[in-house]
Amino acid sequence: MLGQGCGKTVLARGPCAEVTRCTCGHLHLAMGPVTIRVEEDVLRAIGMTLLEAMQQLGPVESSPDEDASPSSPHPHAAGGWKQ
């Protein structure tokens, strides 16, 4: 039917990404201007890959000019893109 799309439920939302579930069953991973539509097993595989990469990177180190408080987000967490 024209004009009717899928209903979406937000599963997770962070400062630079959002995951929603569509009533048609797909999951939408939105990062900035890009949205990737995937099935659940693919999203889980992406999550595992990202977790492995973060473990390889090690702990986040703050620079001296950044606020060292634990509530301060990473400088790129606000959606800024490092190029």
N, C-alpha and C positions, 0 to 999 in steps of 0.2 A: 504494500500500500504506500502510495507516495506521501512524503512528509513525515513518515514514522521511521525512526532509527532504533537501534538497540538501546536498552537501558543499561547504564553503567553504574557499578558500585566501586567506590574507592577502597582498595585493599591496603595500600600504603602510600604515604606522601612524605617526601623529604624536601630539603631546600633546593635540590636540582633534579629530582626525578619523582615520578608518580606511577603507580601500578593500579589499573582498574580492571574489573571483570565485566565483560559484556554479557547480556542475557543470551546471546547466541553461543556463549561458551569460550570465546577468545579472551585472552588477556592482552592488555595494552600497556606497554612500557614506554612512557613518555619522558624524554630528556631534552629540555630546551625545545627547539623547534622540530625535533624528530620524534615520531611515535612509531614503535615497532609492534605489530600485532602478531602474537605467538600463541601456541598451545601451552598448557601447563607444564608438560615435560620439558619443553624447550626453555621456558622461563626458569625452571629449576636448574637446568644445565648451565644457563647463563649465570645464575647466582653462584653456583659452585665454582665456575671459572673465575668470577670476580673475587670470590673469597680467597681462592688460591693465589691470585695476583696480589691481593692486599697482604697476605701472609708473606709472600716473597719480598714485598716492599719494606716490610718491617713497620715498627711504630712510627706514628706521625711525629715529626720534630717541628717545634715552633721556632720561628726566628726571633731574635732579641727584640725587634720592634713590634712584635705581636703581643697582644694581651695573653698572658699565660693562664688565665682562668679556665677551668674545665668547661664552662658553658659557652666559651667562644668557639664558633664553628671554624673549620678549616677555611683558608682564604678563598678557595675555589668552590666551597660548598654552597655559596649563595647564587650559584648558577653561572658564574663567570667562566669563560673558557680559556684555558691556557693553550697558547698556540706556539 
